[in-house]
């Protein structure tokens, strides 16, 4: 069958790479893609948010299935548009995607469904938010209501830091309309983990627990990024914890959404805090995480194309979702200055040597090729080097061996990915 993957990051490269392993798949398109997706798919110069152009392309090419990588098209309602035309598409429709599109929607639905989550208040007036902070206990968490590429969350250690977050989000609008409302919530304590699941509206098939590193600095310091690396398995989140998260967090929210009349279909990502009182939900995302997707797909033994079709057909109960018992580590190589401003167009070398290493894949995030074929940087996160091993130590050693072979000016890498696993 023909498949279109929408997006241009390392997550989409990993999705294309995994789909290409399926004997059912004879052609993959990626819109708009990057230099890495071009190695396993045909890149199509259509922006991920140009929903009408994507629909026309799918109909013209008679694409059998569309798989949506990033959250923005899902939140904008691409699934609704495609399904209205009878087109098969993997991902939640617009209303369920508000689990990621609106922190307010998500928190209120969690409360309604009895999902354990931090106590919270919602504000659409910055003065009222500041007044609330005067009597709050710290640390406290300030979240922009809307989607902010994983960067709209501030864990404020004191009043000054919290007031700065309110000013930037609500008054200066650094996240645009996403910061017009904010959620202020109690700060939970404990290790974090990401538990992703395939959902067809009825059946939930959890994946493995994965731990990512959002902050730019080693030791998990500095500002949040889109993710500097991830690993599995997570020793504080064994299978028993995955089952508890599924039963207490994911299944209740899927039931609550089904009760609205629009079932959730696609990948549901629960970011959880493992507190002394059990797992609490920090947030939901409506798609594969990035870089969590790279770890999950490297370890997945099942056919991704079969799973995606089963979700669309509401037949997930008939399909096993199996993961290797191996370990996986992914390390992001970022441009100098990320997550702030950064240069692009810098030559990348050493990729071929890295890709010859055993049990290692390099998934492209922000890359392009010039007219001569030279690989260049084209984003904040440039590459995610992902390796597997029989043990965590082996996977980590392989991943960093790959990183050390790749060069571009100003390349920044966290050297402590998985430090909590050691």
WOUR-V444955 format. One record per residue. N is the residue number from 1. RES is the residue in one small letter. PHI is phi in degrees with one decimal (NA if undefined). OMEGA is omega in radians with two decimals (none if undefined). BURIAL is b if it has 16 or more other C-alpha atoms within 10 Angstrom, else e. Layout:
N|RES|PHI|OMEGA|BURIAL + N|RES|PHI|OMEGA|BURIAL
This chain:
1|x|NA|3.08|e + 2|x|-97.8|3.13|b + 3|x|-128.5|2.97|b + 4|x|-107.6|3.01|b + 5|x|-104.9|-3.11|b + 6|x|-100.6|3.09|b + 7|x|135.9|-3.04|b + 8|x|-142.3|-3.07|b + 9|x|-107.5|3.13|b + 10|x|-66.6|3.07|b + 11|x|-58.6|-3.11|b + 12|x|-69.2|3.05|b + 13|x|-61.4|3.13|b + 14|x|-64.1|3.11|b + 15|x|-63.4|3.11|b + 16|x|-60.2|3.14|b + 17|x|-59.1|-3.13|b + 18|x|-71.1|3.12|b + 19|x|-62.4|-3.11|b + 20|x|-65.5|3.12|b + 21|x|-80.6|-3.09|e + 22|x|-81.2|3.09|e + 23|x|-67.1|3.13|e + 24|x|-78.1|-2.98|e + 25|x|-96.3|3.12|e + 26|x|-109.6|-3.13|e + 27|x|-154.5|3.06|e + 28|x|-121.9|2.96|b + 29|x|-106.5|3.04|b + 30|x|-135.7|-3.10|b + 31|x|-124.9|-0.07|b + 32|x|-87.1|3.11|b + 33|x|77.6|3.09|b + 34|x|-149.2|-3.09|b + 35|x|-64.3|3.12|b + 36|x|-76.9|3.13|b + 37|x|-62.8|3.13|b + 38|x|-62.8|-3.14|b + 39|x|-80.2|-3.11|e + 40|x|-125.8|-3.10|b + 41|x|-148.1|3.02|b + 42|x|-96.6|3.12|b + 43|x|-71.2|3.13|b + 44|x|-120.6|-3.04|b + 45|x|-79.9|3.06|e + 46|x|-127.9|3.14|b + 47|x|-64.6|-3.11|e + 48|x|-62.1|-3.14|b + 49|x|-98.1|3.10|b + 50|x|-87.5|-2.99|e + 51|x|-61.4|-3.12|b + 52|x|-66.1|3.12|e + 53|x|-65.6|3.10|e + 54|x|-64.9|3.12|b + 55|x|-60.6|-3.14|b + 56|x|-60.4|3.13|e + 57|x|-61.2|-3.12|e + 58|x|-61.9|3.14|b + 59|x|-67.9|-3.11|e + 60|x|-66.6|-3.10|e + 61|x|-87.0|-3.10|e + 62|x|54.7|3.11|e + 63|x|-69.8|-3.07|b + 64|x|-82.2|-3.08|b + 65|x|-153.7|3.04|b + 66|x|-109.9|3.11|b + 67|x|-116.9|-3.07|b + 68|x|-94.7|3.13|b + 69|x|-84.7|-3.03|b + 70|x|-81.0|-3.07|b + 71|x|-77.4|-2.98|b + 72|x|-60.0|3.10|b + 73|x|-63.0|3.11|b + 74|x|-66.2|3.13|b + 75|x|-63.8|3.14|b + 76|x|-77.3|3.05|b + 77|x|98.7|-3.14|b + 78|x|-61.4|-3.12|b + 79|x|-64.4|3.13|b + 80|x|-61.9|-3.14|b + 81|x|-63.0|-3.11|b + 82|x|-66.4|-3.11|b + 83|x|-64.6|3.09|e + 84|x|-64.2|3.11|e + 85|x|-100.4|3.13|e + 86|x|75.8|-3.11|e + 87|x|-95.5|-3.10|b + 88|x|-83.2|-3.07|b + 89|x|-145.2|-3.10|b + 90|x|-99.0|3.13|b + 91|x|148.0|-3.14|b + 92|x|-75.1|3.06|b + 93|x|-74.7|-2.93|b + 94|x|-58.2|-3.05|b + 95|x|-65.3|3.08|b + 96|x|-63.1|3.14|b + 97|x|-67.6|3.07|b + 98|x|-67.0|3.00|b + 99|x|-55.2|3.04|b + 100|x|-99.6|-3.07|b + 101|x|-69.0|-3.12|b + 102|x|-142.5|3.08|b + 103|x|-62.7|3.14|b + 104|x|-65.1|3.09|b + 105|x|-57.0|-3.08|b + 106|x|-63.4|-3.10|b + 107|x|-65.0|-3.14|b + 108|x|-67.3|3.11|e + 109|x|-69.2|3.06|b + 110|x|-59.8|3.14|b + 111|x|-62.0|3.13|e + 112|x|-62.6|-3.07|e + 113|x|-86.2|-3.12|b + 114|x|75.2|3.12|e + 115|x|-77.7|3.12|b + 116|x|-64.2|-3.13|b + 117|x|-153.1|-3.10|b + 118|x|-66.2|3.01|b + 119|x|-59.8|-3.01|e + 120|x|-150.4|2.98|b + 121|x|-134.2|-3.11|e + 122|x|-114.5|-3.14|b + 123|x|-134.9|2.99|b + 124|x|-117.8|3.11|e + 125|x|-128.6|-3.04|e + 126|x|-66.3|3.12|b + 127|x|-66.0|3.10|e + 128|x|-66.0|3.09|e + 129|x|-63.8|3.13|b + 130|x|-64.9|3.12|b + 131|x|-62.7|3.12|e + 132|x|-62.6|-3.11|e + 133|x|-65.1|-3.11|b + 134|x|-61.3|-3.11|e + 135|x|-114.5|-3.09|e + 136|x|-84.6|3.02|e + 137|x|-95.8|-3.10|e + 138|x|-117.4|0.04|e + 139|x|-69.1|-3.13|b + 140|x|-142.4|-3.06|b + 141|x|-110.0|3.09|b + 142|x|-115.7|-3.09|b + 143|x|-125.7|2.96|b + 144|x|-65.3|-3.08|b + 145|x|-62.3|-3.01|b + 146|x|-90.1|-3.12|b + 147|x|-66.2|-3.10|b + 148|x|-141.4|3.08|b + 149|x|54.4|3.10|e + 150|x|77.7|-3.03|e + 151|x|-114.8|-3.04|b + 152|x|-91.6|-3.13|b + 153|x|-127.7|3.09|b + 154|x|-124.0|3.00|b + 155|x|-94.0|-3.04|b + 156|x|-85.1|-3.11|b + 157|x|-82.4|-3.13|e + 158|x|-151.2|-3.08|e + 159|x|-61.0|-3.10|b + 160|x|-60.0|-3.13|e + 161|x|-67.0|3.12|b + 162|x|-67.0|3.13|b + 163|x|-65.5|3.08|b + 164|x|-62.8|3.12|e + 165|x|-61.9|3.11|b + 166|x|-62.0|-3.13|b + 167|x|-60.6|-3.09|b + 168|x|-66.5|-3.09|e + 169|x|-74.0|-2.95|b + 170|x|-93.1|-3.08|b + 171|x|-93.5|-3.13|b + 172|x|-84.5|3.07|e + 173|x|54.6|3.13|e + 174|x|-66.5|3.06|b + 175|x|-108.4|3.14|b + 176|x|63.8|-3.11|e + 177|x|-63.5|-3.13|e + 178|x|-61.8|-3.11|b + 179|x|-101.1|3.14|b + 180|x|-67.9|2.97|b + 181|x|-121.3|3.06|b + 182|x|-130.8|2.98|b + 183|x|-108.5|3.02|b + 184|x|-111.6|-3.04|b + 185|x|-135.5|3.11|b + 186|x|-62.3|-3.14|b + 187|x|-89.0|3.10|b + 188|x|-83.3|-3.13|b + 189|x|-124.2|3.12|e + 190|x|139.4|3.07|e + 191|x|-69.4|3.12|e + 192|x|-102.2|3.03|b + 193|x|-151.8|3.07|b + 194|x|-111.1|3.07|b + 195|x|-118.2|-3.14|b + 196|x|-100.9|3.13|b + 197|x|-144.5|2.91|b + 198|x|-83.3|-3.09|b + 199|x|-137.0|3.08|b + 200|x|-111.2|-3.10|b + 201|x|98.4|3.13|b + 202|x|-121.6|-3.07|b + 203|x|-93.5|3.06|b + 204|x|-116.9|3.08|b + 205|x|-118.5|-3.11|b + 206|x|-69.3|3.01|b + 207|x|-93.9|3.09|b + 208|x|-82.8|3.00|b + 209|x|-76.9|-3.13|b + 210|x|-133.0|3.06|b + 211|x|-116.2|3.14|b + 212|x|-113.8|-3.13|b + 213|x|-122.3|-3.06|b + 214|x|-80.8|-3.00|b + 215|x|-79.5|-3.03|b + 216|x|-71.3|-3.00|b + 217|x|-96.1|3.11|b + 218|x|-64.7|-3.02|e + 219|x|75.8|-3.12|e + 220|x|57.5|3.11|b + 221|x|-121.3|3.08|e + 222|x|85.4|-3.06|e + 223|x|-68.8|3.08|e + 224|x|-69.6|3.06|b + 225|x|-126.6|3.00|b + 226|x|-73.4|3.14|b + 227|x|130.9|-3.08|b + 228|x|-101.0|3.11|b + 229|x|161.4|-3.13|b + 230|x|-159.8|3.13|b + 231|x|-156.3|3.03|b + 232|x|-154.4|0.01|b + 233|x|-76.5|-3.14|b + 234|x|-108.0|-2.99|b + 235|x|-65.5|3.10|e + 236|x|-83.9|3.14|e + 237|x|-132.3|3.08|b + 238|x|-69.3|-3.09|e + 239|x|-56.4|3.13|b + 240|x|-62.3|3.10|e + 241|x|-71.9|3.07|b + 242|x|-57.7|3.13|b + 243|x|-65.3|3.12|b + 244|x|-67.6|3.09|e + 245|x|-61.9|3.12|b + 246|x|-60.9|-3.06|b + 247|x|-74.2|-3.02|e + 248|x|-95.0|-3.02|b + 249|x|-120.6|-3.02|b + 250|x|-74.6|-3.10|b + 251|x|-62.1|3.10|b + 252|x|-62.0|-3.13|b + 253|x|-72.9|3.08|b + 254|x|-63.6|3.10|b + 255|x|-64.1|-3.14|e + 256|x|-63.5|3.12|b + 257|x|-67.7|3.11|b + 258|x|-59.9|3.12|e + 259|x|-66.7|3.09|e + 260|x|-79.4|3.13|e + 261|x|98.8|3.12|e + 262|x|-125.5|-3.05|e + 263|x|-64.0|3.12|b + 264|x|-87.5|3.09|b + 265|x|-132.8|-3.14|b + 266|x|138.7|3.04|b + 267|x|-100.5|3.03|b + 268|x|-114.1|-3.03|b + 269|x|-112.9|3.08|b + 270|x|-104.9|2.98|b + 271|x|-88.4|-3.01|b + 272|x|-124.6|3.01|b + 273|x|-109.1|-3.11|b + 274|x|-91.3|-3.06|b + 275|x|-86.6|3.10|e + 276|x|-67.3|3.09|e + 277|x|-101.4|-3.14|e + 278|x|102.9|-3.10|e + 279|x|-71.9|3.03|b + 280|x|-118.2|-3.13|b + 281|x|-84.0|3.06|b + 282|x|-87.4|-3.09|b + 283|x|-162.5|2.97|b + 284|x|-116.6|2.93|b + 285|x|-120.6|-2.99|b + 286|x|-103.9|-3.08|b + 287|x|-161.9|2.99|b + 288|x|-57.8|3.00|b + 289|x|-74.7|3.05|b + 290|x|-137.1|0.52|b + 291|x|-102.9|-3.14|b + 292|x|-60.6|-3.13|b + 293|x|-59.4|-3.11|b + 294|x|-63.1|3.11|b + 295|x|-66.4|-3.08|b + 296|x|-61.0|-3.06|b + 297|x|-74.7|3.04|b + 298|x|-66.8|-3.10|b + 299|x|-95.7|-3.10|b + 300|x|-73.1|3.11|b + 301|x|-95.9|-3.13|e + 302|x|-78.1|3.13|b + 303|x|-82.2|-3.09|b + 304|x|-64.3|3.14|b + 305|x|-62.9|3.10|b + 306|x|-63.5|3.14|b + 307|x|-64.4|-3.13|b + 308|x|-60.5|3.10|b + 309|x|-64.4|3.14|b + 310|x|-63.9|3.09|b + 311|x|-64.3|-3.13|b + 312|x|-61.8|-3.09|b + 313|x|-89.0|-3.09|e + 314|x|55.2|3.12|b + 315|x|-129.4|-3.10|b + 316|x|-64.0|3.13|b + 317|x|-65.7|-3.11|e + 318|x|-94.7|-2.98|e + 319|x|-119.4|3.06|e + 320|x|-74.6|3.05|e + 321|x|-119.6|-2.96|b + 322|x|-117.1|3.11|e + 323|x|-121.8|3.06|e + 324|x|-66.3|3.05|e + 325|x|-87.0|3.13|e + 326|x|-72.6|3.06|b + 327|x|-102.2|3.08|b + 328|x|-140.8|3.10|b + 329|x|-134.4|3.03|b + 330|x|-123.3|-3.09|b + 331|x|-123.9|3.12|b + 332|x|-85.0|3.00|b + 333|x|-104.0|-3.01|b + 334|x|-113.4|3.08|b + 335|x|-75.1|3.09|b + 336|x|-59.0|-3.13|b + 337|x|103.1|3.11|e + 338|x|-61.5|0.19|b + 339|x|-88.7|3.00|b + 340|x|-86.0|-3.13|e + 341|x|-74.7|-3.06|e + 342|x|-153.1|3.10|e + 343|x|-79.6|2.99|e + 344|x|-131.8|3.10|b + 345|x|83.6|-3.13|b + 346|x|-89.6|-3.13|b + 347|x|-63.9|3.10|b + 348|x|-113.1|3.10|b + 349|x|-127.9|3.05|e + 350|x|88.2|-3.07|e + 351|x|-65.5|-3.10|b + 352|x|-62.3|3.13|e + 353|x|-65.2|3.14|e + 354|x|-63.6|-3.07|b + 355|x|-70.9|3.08|b + 356|x|-83.6|-3.13|e + 357|x|-70.6|-3.12|e + 358|x|-67.5|3.00|e + 359|x|53.9|-3.10|e + 360|x|-136.6|3.03|b + 361|x|-131.4|3.05|b + 362|x|-108.1|3.13|b + 363|x|-98.6|-3.07|b + 364|x|-79.7|3.08|b + 365|x|-108.9|3.12|b + 366|x|-118.5|-3.13|b + 367|x|-137.3|3.01|b + 368|x|-154.8|3.04|b + 369|x|-116.0|3.08|b + 370|x|-83.7|-3.06|e + 371|x|-66.3|3.11|e + 372|x|-92.5|-3.10|e + 373|x|94.5|3.12|e + 374|x|-68.0|3.10|e + 375|x|-79.3|-3.08|b + 376|x|-128.1|3.01|b + 377|x|-71.2|-3.11|b + 378|x|-151.5|-3.13|b + 379|x|-177.9|3.11|b + 380|x|-73.5|2.95|b + 381|x|-89.7|-2.99|b + 382|x|-99.1|-3.09|b + 383|x|-141.3|2.94|b + 384|x|-124.1|-3.08|b + 385|x|-92.8|-2.96|b + 386|x|-125.5|-3.12|b + 387|x|-136.3|3.04|b + 388|x|-118.4|3.10|b + 389|x|-162.0|3.09|b + 390|x|-66.4|3.10|e + 391|x|-129.1|3.07|e + 392|x|-60.5|-3.10|b + 393|x|-58.8|-3.14|b + 394|x|-67.4|3.13|b + 395|x|-63.1|-3.13|b + 396|x|-64.5|3.14|b + 397|x|-59.9|3.14|e + 398|x|-65.9|-3.11|b + 399|x|-61.4|-3.12|b + 400|x|-72.3|3.03|b + 401|x|-63.6|3.07|b + 402|x|-66.9|3.11|b + 403|x|-55.9|-3.04|b + 404|x|-70.1|3.11|e + 405|x|-90.0|-3.04|e + 406|x|-99.8|-3.09|b + 407|x|-131.3|2.78|e + 408|x|-156.7|-3.03|b + 409|x|-58.0|3.06|e + 410|x|77.6|-3.09|e + 411|x|-56.4|3.13|b + 412|x|-117.3|-3.11|b + 413|x|-138.6|2.94|b + 414|x|-77.8|-3.08|b + 415|x|-93.8|-3.03|b + 416|x|-120.1|3.12|b + 417|x|-59.8|-3.12|b + 418|x|83.7|-3.08|b + 419|x|-59.7|3.14|e + 420|x|-74.7|-3.13|e + 421|x|-86.3|-3.02|e + 422|x|-92.6|none|e
